[in-house]
Amino acid sequence: MNATTLTPELFESWALNPAGPVALHLEQYLVPVEGPGAVFFPPTYADVGYNIDTLRDGTKVALVDSVGAQANRIEPLFLEQPYRHLVPQISIAYGDAKKGTDGSVSLLEAGHRLGDAVVRSTELQEEAQMAFKIFQRTGDATALAKLAPTSLIFGVWDSRDTQAKVPRLLQSVIRAWDVSPLTRSAQYVPALDYATLDVFSETEKQKAEGKSSSALAQRGFVHVPASGEHGGIVAHGDIRRDLTINLVALRRLQGEASDKLRRYLLGLALVSAAAPQDPFLRQGCLLVPDQDKPAVWCTVARDGTRNPVKLNEGVALEYANAAAKSFGVGSSRALRFDKARAKKDTKAKDKK
């Protein structure tokens, strides 16, 4: 099926037409840089290890990068050119230069976005709180978009204050299909025989060797084996990234200039979706697009009909630039961490 060329009218239907498509979907196939069938490393989780699920037919599916992890990778692209002018740049300075504890963090790097504790520890606290309350009462997302539009793109829950929940407009996840987990073993060998140098006795050495919990092993003074550790996985099936832009959730957002708001957020979502992703997910996990299986963009209609579209970074950025200019990007700010506000917030009672 031939892909549809994007037009201003098509973008309008995505942003504004209640009868328009319900979603835009990207299906992208990835391979390790070493090639298909090579070993790569998914994330490990406490008490779980690799997140591998077994389907009814016995197929094992591994989570390679979660929705939250993908959002945290994509959002900081708005710190860089040619995207940074599309959103307010809000930085928060902290620490003491004389003590060497000074630094600065961008709101685009805060884990809980506008609902993060670092926001409540600045003069932005009351303004952010009011924006959340307006959204709760009326569905008007204008104030949120002026302060932190990426909180609308990637979602935010103000769980420590107003309890406002903003559903994400964009979600992305990477999974590997039909996988086999591997294990690996290693042997730590100290550079010297410290017992012969009278750092400790031969008896102490023999008691500590092979026991990773012993003090000498933890400090690297004796031999320690590591057996049966996580050794990565091999994907016999696809490694697939699925990215979805929820156009229904976008069109539900309200505001005095709701059409301009929706166009603006659609532009940010399109840029977030189309910008090339950094392939280095973690040590041992360097994944690149599979040239034998080109990525496919589709709109999904209410009846499930899928129509391929020609979306790329250039088209997305052009639309986002025009939409941002029309909406009016919120003001950038340089804020200061307020220790007094932070201390007060640590003592705040649960308002639920």
C-alpha positions, -999 to 999 in steps of 0.1 A, spaced: 0 0 0 13 34 -10 20 58 19 -1 90 21 18 123 16 13 146 45 -6 178 39 -18 207 62 -53 194 59 -42 159 71 -24 175 101 -56 194 109 -77 162 109 -52 147 134 -53 176 158 -89 188 155 -113 165 138 -133 144 162 -139 119 134 -102 118 125 -78 89 132 -75 77 168 -38 72 168 -5 75 149 16 44 152 53 37 144 65 1 139 103 1 139 125 -30 138 160 -30 155 191 -51 155 222 -52 177 252 -35 160 269 -69 159 240 -81 136 209 -103 138 211 -130 164 238 -113 184 237 -111 222 224 -79 238 215 -69 273 180 -58 284 176 -40 318 175 -59 351 150 -52 378 152 -58 416 139 -92 426 131 -100 389 163 -98 368 154 -96 332 117 -89 326 108 -119 304 72 -131 300 62 -164 286 32 -165 263 6 -192 261 24 -209 232 57 -208 251 72 -178 233 94 -157 256 91 -119 253 117 -96 269 112 -60 278 142 -41 263 131 -6 272 100 4 291 75 32 284 90 52 312 126 46 301 117 56 265 101 88 277 131 97 297 154 91 267 132 112 243 123 142 264 159 157 267 161 161 230 144 194 236 175 206 254 193 206 220 192 223 187 171 223 165 144 216 191 151 237 222 132 268 210 100 247 208 96 245 246 103 267 277 139 261 290 135 260 328 167 254 348 171 251 385 204 260 401 213 243 434 242 239 459 271 261 470 300 269 446 323 274 475 317 239 488 318 224 453 282 212 455 268 236 429 250 225 398 220 229 376 192 206 365 167 212 337 130 205 342 133 184 311 156 160 331 134 158 362 119 123 366 84 135 376 84 165 353 62 193 365 51 171 395 87 166 407 99 176 442 125 199 426 97 221 412 80 224 446 114 235 459 114 266 438 93 298 433 75 279 405 56 258 431 25 279 433 22 285 395 26 248 388 0 239 415 -25 263 400 -19 249 365 -26 214 378 -58 226 395 -71 243 364 -65 212 344 -83 191 371 -114 214 372 -118 223 335 -95 201 314 -78 234 303 -42 224 296 -30 259 284 -12 268 317 5 234 317 16 238 281 30 273 288 50 259 318 60 224 308 45 211 275 65 179 276 46 170 308 16 167 285 35 148 258 50 122 282 25 124 310 27 135 346 10 127 379 12 153 406 10 125 432 26 145 460 3 175 458 -29 181 438 -32 144 426 -38 157 390 -31 130 364 -22 140 329 -23 110 304 7 108 281 0 116 245 30 96 233 42 62 245 70 41 232 83 7 242 109 -18 229 104 -56 232 123 -86 219 104 -117 207 112 -154 210 142 -149 232 167 -171 249 183 -158 281 220 -165 286 243 -167 317 279 -158 322 306 -165 348 337 -147 358 366 -150 382 380 -120 400 418 -123 405 436 -99 429 467 -82 416 488 -94 445 488 -122 471 482 -99 500 485 -127 526 522 -132 517 526 -94 523 512 -98 558 482 -76 551 462 -105 566 469 -141 575 467 -172 552 439 -185 574 419 -153 569 426 -155 532 412 -190 529 381 -182 549 373 -152 527 381 -165 492 351 -175 472 327 -157 495 315 -125 479 300 -113 512 333 -113 531 349 -80 538 382 -90 520 362 -100 489 342 -69 489 374 -48 491 391 -68 462 418 -85 482 410 -122 475 398 -144 446 360 -143 441 341 -163 415 309 -150 399 288 -178 384 254 -179 366 251 -141 363 229 -125 337 246 -130 303 222 -111 280 197 -125 256 194 -137 220 163 -127 200 152 -153 175 123 -131 165 120 -94 161 133 -66 183 105 -41 178 99 -6 189 62 4 190 54 41 194 19 55 196 6 91 196 -29 91 211 -49 116 190 -81 110 210 -64 122 242 -49 152 223 -83 163 210 -98 161 245 -75 188 258 -93 221 264 -82 258 264 -92 293 254 -72 287 222 -77 250 221 -70 246 184 -36 263 187 -29 243 218 -36 210 201 -16 219 170 13 229 193 12 196 212 8 176 181 39 193 167 59 184 198 47 148 197 56 144 160 91 158 166 95 135 196 84 105 175 103 113 144 137 124 158 164 98 156 168 79 189 202 74 205 209 37 200 229 33 232 204 21 257 228 6 282 261 -13 284 258 -42 260 226 -28 244 234 -8 212 205 -12 189 202 3 154 173 3 128 171 -29 108 177 -19 72 160 -50 59 127 -40 76 121 -3 72 101 15 98 64 20 90 42 49 101 4 44 100 -27 63 111 -52 41 128 -89 49 122 -118 42 146 -127 11 126 -91 -2 128 -81 7 92 -44 13 90 -31 39 64 6 43 59 19 79 60 52 95 50 64 110 82 100 121 88 120 144 110 120 173 86 82 173 80 76 170 118 100 199 126 85 221 100 50 216 114 61 220 150 79 253 142 47 268 127 25 255 155 48 267 182 49 302 167 12 304 165 6 291 201 34 311 217 60 292 236 61 298 273 89 319 289 122 303 298 134 308 334 164 303 355 153 294 390 170 287 423 165 257 446 150 269 478 161 248 508 134 263 530 106 253 506 122 218 503 122 214 541 86 225 544 76 201 517 93 172 535 70 179 564 38 183 544 11 158 554 -6 135 529 -35 156 516 -55 126 506 
